[in-house]
Structure formats: structure tokens, C-alpha cells
């Protein structure tokens, strides 16, 4: 376990009457900008953010510090399924000017993941170290988002595997040193992968550093989650409030990858197969499980056993170059409109083996 749960929170986090392991979990939301004038794909307007926070308050969700939610789940403690953590990536100034007043007025904690070069160099639109300390004093925590916000899965031209590993390790360790020096009182042991991109090799580096790893693929978090590749729901202005509510109410689908993880897809394999093992309880409508491939719709599913405990997932059509997310969901038997949710990430290079441009 990567952290310690404050004693005062144990009574809040424990849920003695929880009927199933799958019901113990929470949801992590991920924001970038809270601004009407920044790119729509990575922004929510202040009005939309206010609407979402009002929904969480009105519906009685418990907003927890990210690290306390993760520590509880990793430590085997049950957590109310209506628990939420709020995170922001990159450290944009709108977190201070727009998001903080709405969070602070409710006494809600939050986490900002920082790529340190942007702060050190004073990039326009970013927070300063002084701003980050202010956020820490007013309910925020700070997490590691690397030094340069590079595509860490990619090797540089001519770079050996050993050189790549040392460079990625330095991205994480150097950022950790700067964060400790500037905002150490508010620093938590968590790393958000730039662009949400990760691989088994990068996860091993994050594990060696004693950090939780967080992506940008969708799904709820639970005790059986991969704590080196935890899902977060990305939020942008185009997300209707009904879809935000669906995500907030979601539960962790008890599923794991069977066999070798394959996130970086061979260009020759345009329709990769994902094999999953399920261990659901009676509340999960396994027969209604469906998986969706970004940009395509429903994936092709093939059950590999009569007990519906293992299946393969394959895109209906060839993947194009870029990041493609897979979302698998199954409805709850007991709670109408509630879905168990799990996500995965594929990255496919160009046909000639080069990486796609952003």
C-alpha cells in the first residue's frame, strides 16, 4: 500500500453493510481547464463545472481526497460506491480562479497533477509554485505528472531500451524532487500518465517509485483495480449532465486482462484481441455485458467458457493510428440505471511503424 489512511477518515470510508466486493468502490473525475476560452476537448466552462458540482452535492455524493480513496481500496477497506475524487491535470490557472471557489465553499478536497517544467518556466496559463502552495493550504493535494509531459511510451530515435528506461525514470524522479522541494507538504504518492498513455514497462517504473498510476481511460475504481493503471473519467464541456451522472453512479466491473497486456499495438495487427477474465457477483448482469471501441461502437465479443467468466474483445473494424479506448459495461440487477464499468487503452502507430502526430 502506497500511503496511510488518516485515522479520522476510517469511520467515513468503512462500509460495514456492503453486500459485495464489487459494490465497494468510487469514481475519479479528471479535468484540465475550467475555462470558456480554452480548447473544448480538454475544457469545461465554469458554468458546466458548477452544474456538475451542484449535482454531486444535491445527490449526496461523498467527495474524498484521492489518496484516501486509493489507500482504502488498496488496503482492502470497503468504500461507499457513492464516493468521488476530483482531479485536475497539468496545473492550469483556472483551477485556482474558477474551480477552487466552488470546491472550497463545499469543503471538498481535490488533487492537481503537475508537469514541473511548465511551472518552472512560467508557461502562460499555468499556476505558479506559490499558487500551488495556496491550493494546498485550501484543500488541494499535488501529484506527479512528469517533468516535460512527454509521450513516455515512445522511444526517441536511436534510443536503446536501457536509455529509454533511464529517461522515463528521470522524468518521474526529477519531477518528484521538484515537487518535494516546492510543495512537499501537499505531495501525494501518485503519478498521472501524460496523455493517459502507459505500458507494462512504464507501470513497472511507477511501481518501483512506490506510486499509484492513473490514466485517462474510463471506469470506476475498486479493490480489484490495477493500482498502476487506475481509470479516471475525463470531463469536457460536451459531456451532458445525464452522462456525467451515469459515470458518477458507476461501479467497478470486476474484470482483469487475461494474459499479456498489449497497449502499444503492432501496426500489422489492426484488430487486436483483448482477453478478459471476469469474477462478478450476482448483481452484475453478465449476459448484458457490452464493450465499445472508441470511434466504432460495439466490439465483437466471444465468450470462451459456458460459465461466462472469460471472453475475448475485438474491434469490428481496423483501428486507425492513435489512441483508442475500450469501455466495457454491464447493468446492475438491483439498481436501475447503474452500470459496472471498466476501460482499457490501445495505441496504434502508423503503418510504417512511426508514431502518429498529435
LUMRO-577737 format. One line per field, with one value per residue (C-alpha): residue number from 1; chain; y, x, z. Coordinates in steps of 0.02 Angstrom, whole numbers, plus 32768, in hexadecimal, padded with zeros to 4 digits. Last residue first. Layout:
REM LUMRO-577737
num = c(NUM|...)
cadena = c(A|...)
c2 = c(Y|...)
c1 = c(X|...)
c3 = c(Z|...)
This chain:
REM LUMRO-577737
num = c(358|357|356|355|354|353|352|351|350|349|348|347|346|345|344|343|342|341|340|339|338|337|336|335|334|333|332|331|330|329|328|327|326|325|324|323|322|321|320|319|318|317|316|315|314|313|312|311|310|309|308|307|306|305|304|303|302|301|300|299|298|297|296|295|294|293|292|291|290|289|288|287|286|285|284|283|282|281|280|279|278|277|276|275|274|273|272|271|270|269|268|267|266|265|264|263|262|261|260|259|258|257|256|255|254|253|252|251|250|249|248|247|246|245|244|243|242|241|240|239|238|237|236|235|234|233|232|231|230|229|228|227|226|225|224|223|222|221|220|219|218|217|216|215|214|213|212|211|210|209|208|207|206|205|204|203|202|201|200|199|198|197|196|195|194|193|192|191|190|189|188|187|186|185|184|183|182|181|180|179|178|177|176|175|174|173|172|171|170|169|168|167|166|165|164|163|162|161|160|159|158|157|156|155|154|153|152|151|150|149|148|147|146|145|144|143|142|141|140|139|138|137|136|135|134|133|132|131|130|129|128|127|126|125|124|123|122|121|120|119|118|117|116|115|114|113|112|111|110|109|108|107|106|105|104|103|102|101|100|99|98|97|96|95|94|93|92|91|90|89|88|87|86|85|84|83|82|81|80|79|78|77|76|75|74|73|72|71|70|69|68|67|66|65|64|63|62|61|60|59|58|57|56|55|54|53|52|51|50|49|48|47|46|45|44|43|42|41|40|39|38|37|36|35|34|33|32|31|30|29|28|27|26|25|24|23|22|21|20|19|18|17|16|15|14|13|12|11|10|9|8|7|6|5|4|3|2|1)
cadena = c(A|A|A|A|A|A|A|A|A|A|A|A|A|A|A|A|A|A|A|A|A|A|A|A|A|A|A|A|A|A|A|A|A|A|A|A|A|A|A|A|A|A|A|A|A|A|A|A|A|A|A|A|A|A|A|A|A|A|A|A|A|A|A|A|A|A|A|A|A|A|A|A|A|A|A|A|A|A|A|A|A|A|A|A|A|A|A|A|A|A|A|A|A|A|A|A|A|A|A|A|A|A|A|A|A|A|A|A|A|A|A|A|A|A|A|A|A|A|A|A|A|A|A|A|A|A|A|A|A|A|A|A|A|A|A|A|A|A|A|A|A|A|A|A|A|A|A|A|A|A|A|A|A|A|A|A|A|A|A|A|A|A|A|A|A|A|A|A|A|A|A|A|A|A|A|A|A|A|A|A|A|A|A|A|A|A|A|A|A|A|A|A|A|A|A|A|A|A|A|A|A|A|A|A|A|A|A|A|A|A|A|A|A|A|A|A|A|A|A|A|A|A|A|A|A|A|A|A|A|A|A|A|A|A|A|A|A|A|A|A|A|A|A|A|A|A|A|A|A|A|A|A|A|A|A|A|A|A|A|A|A|A|A|A|A|A|A|A|A|A|A|A|A|A|A|A|A|A|A|A|A|A|A|A|A|A|A|A|A|A|A|A|A|A|A|A|A|A|A|A|A|A|A|A|A|A|A|A|A|A|A|A|A|A|A|A|A|A|A|A|A|A|A|A|A|A|A|A|A|A|A|A|A|A|A|A|A|A|A|A|A|A|A|A|A|A|A|A|A|A|A|A|A|A|A|A|A|A)
c2 = c(82E4|8292|81D6|816F|811E|8063|8072|804D|80DB|80B0|8065|808E|8026|8055|7FF8|8020|7FD1|7FFC|7FAF|800D|8060|8093|8025|7FE5|7F2E|7ED0|7F46|7F63|7F2A|7F97|7F83|801E|8013|80AC|80CC|8139|815C|8107|80BD|801D|7F9E|7F75|7F17|7F29|7E8C|7E58|7DA7|7D5B|7CFF|7CE1|7CC1|7C16|7BC2|7BF5|7C5D|7CE0|7D3F|7DF9|7E65|7F1B|7F93|8044|8077|811C|80DC|8021|7FEB|7F52|7F06|7EA0|7E72|7DB9|7DEE|7E4A|7E75|7E6C|7DB3|7DCB|7DE1|7D8D|7DB0|7D82|7DE9|7DC6|7E5D|7E37|7EB3|7EE7|7F4D|7ED4|7F05|7FAB|7F48|7F8E|7FE9|7FBB|7F00|7EB1|7DFA|7D76|7D91|7E49|7E64|7E78|7EA5|7F35|7FC7|8023|80B8|813F|81CF|818E|818B|8238|8280|822F|8285|8329|8326|8315|8397|8408|838B|8307|8277|81E6|819F|80ED|80A9|8063|8038|8012|7F92|7F8A|7EF8|7F63|7FDB|806D|809C|80A1|810C|8119|81B3|815F|815D|8105|80F3|8112|80AF|80E2|802B|8021|80B9|8068|7FC4|8023|806D|7FBF|7F7E|8012|80BE|8150|81BB|8251|8264|81D6|8216|81E4|81D1|81D3|8275|8320|83A4|83C6|83AA|843C|848D|8416|8378|83AC|83CE|8324|82C7|8319|82DD|822D|821D|8263|8211|8166|8187|81B6|8120|80A9|80F3|80E5|802E|8008|805B|8107|811B|818C|81AD|8121|8140|8105|81A3|821A|82B4|8320|8374|8351|82C5|82D2|82BB|82E5|837A|837F|8408|8441|84F9|84F5|8481|84F6|8586|851D|84FF|85B8|85DC|8559|85B3|857A|856C|85DA|8613|85A6|85E0|8578|8522|8504|84BC|8456|8408|83A5|83B3|8345|83A8|834C|837A|838A|83C9|8443|8479|852E|84F1|848D|8518|859D|852A|8502|85AE|8614|858F|8500|8582|8599|84F5|8470|83E3|836D|838F|8310|82F8|825D|820F|8199|815C|80A6|80B1|8070|7FC6|7FB6|7F3D|7FA8|7FD5|8011|807C|80C0|80F0|8150|81A2|81D6|8224|828E|8263|82B0|8256|8259|8295|82AF|836B|837F|8317|8370|841B|83EF|83BE|845D|84C9|8471|8491|854A|855C|8516|846A|844F|83CD|83AC|845C|84B0|8549|85E5|85AA|8574|84EB|849D|83EB|837B|82C6|8272|81E1|816C|80FB|804B|7FC5|7F80|7F03|7EB3|7E8F|7EB1|7F4E|7F5A|7F89|8018|805E|8101|817D|8121|8111|81CA|8205|8182|81CE|8144|8122|811A|80A8|8000)
c1 = c(7FCF|8042|8040|80D7|813A|8127|8106|804D|803F|8041|7FAF|7F90|7F0E|7EC4|7E4D|7DB0|7D3C|7C89|7BFF|7B61|7AD6|7A35|79C8|7A20|7A05|7A36|7AC5|7AEB|7B8A|7C10|7CB1|7D07|7D98|7E01|7E60|7EFC|7F46|7F52|7EAF|7E6A|7E28|7D70|7CFE|7D80|7DA3|7D78|7D96|7D37|7D50|7CD8|7C38|7C1E|7C15|7CC8|7D21|7C9C|7CBC|7C9A|7CA7|7CB1|7C1F|7C39|7CC1|7D14|7D4B|7D2E|7C98|7C84|7BDF|7BAA|7AF2|7B0B|7B7A|7AEE|7B5A|7AFE|7B22|7BDD|7C5C|7D05|7D2D|7DC7|7DEB|7E44|7E64|7E7B|7ED1|7E7D|7F01|7F8D|8013|802D|8056|7FE9|8034|7FBD|7FD3|7FC7|7FFA|7F80|7ED2|7EAD|7E43|7D8B|7D24|7CC0|7CD8|7C34|7BE9|7B81|7BF5|7C04|7B49|7B3A|7BBB|7B59|7ABA|7B17|7B46|7C01|7C2D|7C7E|7D08|7D22|7D9D|7D62|7DF6|7E36|7EC6|7F5D|7FDD|7F55|7F09|7E5A|7E21|7DF9|7D92|7DA2|7D1A|7D38|7D7C|7E2B|7E90|7F18|7F4E|7FE5|7FFA|80AC|8133|81BC|81D7|811D|8129|81BB|815B|80C3|8134|8164|80B0|807D|8036|7FE6|7F65|7FA2|8029|8017|7FD9|804E|801A|8078|802A|807E|802C|80B7|8138|80FD|819E|822D|81C4|817A|8225|8267|81CD|81E0|8293|825E|81D2|822B|82CD|827A|823C|82EC|833D|82BF|82D7|8394|8384|8310|8387|8365|8390|82FB|82A3|823D|8183|811D|814A|80EF|813A|80E9|8193|81B8|813E|8088|80A8|801E|7FEC|7F63|7EE2|7E7A|7EA0|7F55|7F81|7F2F|7F96|8033|8006|7FEF|809B|80E6|8095|7FF7|7FF2|7F9E|8041|80D8|813D|81D7|81D8|811D|811A|81B6|8160|80D7|8056|7FC4|7F46|7EDF|7E3A|7DE9|7D37|7D0A|7C70|7CA6|7D56|7D1E|7CBB|7D3D|7DCC|7D87|7D88|7E22|7E92|7E6B|7E62|7F1E|7F44|7FA4|7FBF|7F32|7EA2|7E56|7DB2|7D91|7CE5|7C92|7BE1|7C19|7C40|7CED|7D21|7DCF|7E44|7EDF|7EE4|7E30|7E4F|7EF4|7EA3|7E13|7E85|7F00|7E77|7E34|7D7C|7CDE|7C47|7BB2|7B0D|7AAB|7A9E|7B58|7B8F|7B12|7B48|7BFC|7BC8|7B64|7BF4|7C6C|7BF3|7BE7|7CA3|7CB6|7D01|7DA1|7E10|7DB2|7D69|7E12|7E1F|7DB1|7D20|7D91|7D9D|7E35|7E75|7DF8|7DFC|7D72|7D98|7D09|7CF4|7CF7|7CAC|7C14|7C81|7CB6|7C02|7B7F|7BC8|7B81|7C21|7C4C|7CF3|7D26|7CD5|7D0A|7DBA|7DC7|7E01|7E89|7EDE|7EF7|7FAD|8001|8045|8000)
c3 = c(79BF|7941|7928|7957|78CC|78A9|77EF|7809|7885|793E|799E|7A55|7AB1|7B5A|7BCE|7C31|7CB2|7CE5|7D4F|7D26|7D8B|7D33|7DA0|7E3B|7E6A|7DCD|7DA0|7CE9|7C91|7C44|7BE1|7B9C|7B21|7AFB|7A5B|7A55|79AA|7901|78C2|7908|788C|7899|7910|7998|79FE|7AAF|7AED|7B7C|7C20|7CB0|7C4F|7C9F|7BF6|7BCD|7B4A|7B2F|7A8E|7A85|79E7|7A19|7A1C|79DE|7965|7994|7A3F|7A50|7AB8|7B24|7B58|7BEF|7BEA|7C13|7CA4|7CFC|7D94|7E3B|7E53|7E66|7DDB|7DC5|7D10|7CA8|7C0D|7B69|7AFA|7A42|79CE|792B|78CE|78F7|7878|78D1|7970|79FA|7A8E|7B1B|7B1C|7BC8|7BCA|7C06|7C4A|7C63|7CFD|7D24|7DBC|7D70|7DE7|7E07|7DAD|7E02|7DD5|7D24|7D07|7D57|7CDE|7C50|7C8B|7CA1|7BE9|7BC2|7B3D|7BBF|7BE3|7C69|7C64|7CD3|7D30|7D2A|7D92|7D39|7DC0|7E40|7DCB|7E13|7E7F|7F18|7EAE|7E37|7DBA|7D01|7C74|7C2C|7C59|7CBF|7D74|7DC0|7E7D|7EB1|7F09|7E8E|7E5E|7E34|7DC3|7D67|7D57|7D14|7C90|7C52|7C55|7BEA|7C0A|7BAF|7C0B|7BA7|7C2C|7CAB|7D54|7DE0|7E97|7F3C|7F80|7F90|7FFD|807B|7FF3|7F8B|7F4B|7F77|7F72|7ECB|7E83|7EBF|7E80|7DD5|7DCE|7E00|7D7F|7CE7|7D22|7D22|7C71|7C38|7C8E|7C40|7B93|7BA2|7BD5|7B44|7ACC|7A80|79C8|79A9|7A4F|7A9C|7AB2|7B48|7BA6|7B31|7B86|7C0D|7C2C|7CE3|7D0D|7D49|7E04|7E80|7EEA|7F6E|7F82|8016|802A|8065|7FD6|7F59|7F9E|7F90|7EDA|7EBC|7F07|7E94|7E03|7DA9|7CED|7C6B|7C1D|7C42|7CD8|7CB1|7D5A|7D56|7CA5|7CCD|7D64|7D11|7D9D|7DD2|7E37|7EBB|7F0C|7FB7|7FD4|805E|7FFE|7FEC|7FC8|7F30|7EDC|7F04|7ECB|7E1E|7DCC|7DFE|7E48|7DD1|7D47|7D58|7D03|7D63|7CE6|7D18|7D8F|7E07|7E65|7ED0|7EE2|7F5D|7F3B|7F37|7FF1|8015|8057|809E|8047|805A|7FA1|7FAE|8048|8006|7F61|7FB0|802F|7FA6|7F3D|7FCC|7FDA|7F92|7FDC|7F65|7FAB|7F0A|7F22|7F44|7EAF|7E3F|7E7D|7E53|7DA3|7D87|7DC7|7D4F|7CC0|7CEB|7CFF|7C50|7C43|7BE5|7B93|7AF1|7AF3|7ADE|7B52|7B57|7BC4|7C52|7CD3|7C80|7C9B|7CF4|7D2F|7D94|7E08|7E35|7ECB|7F08|7F76|7F1C|7EBF|7F64|7F8D|8012|8062|8111|816A|80F8|8130|80E0|8157|81F4|81B1|818C|8237|823B|81A3|8121|80FA|8051|7FCB|8000)
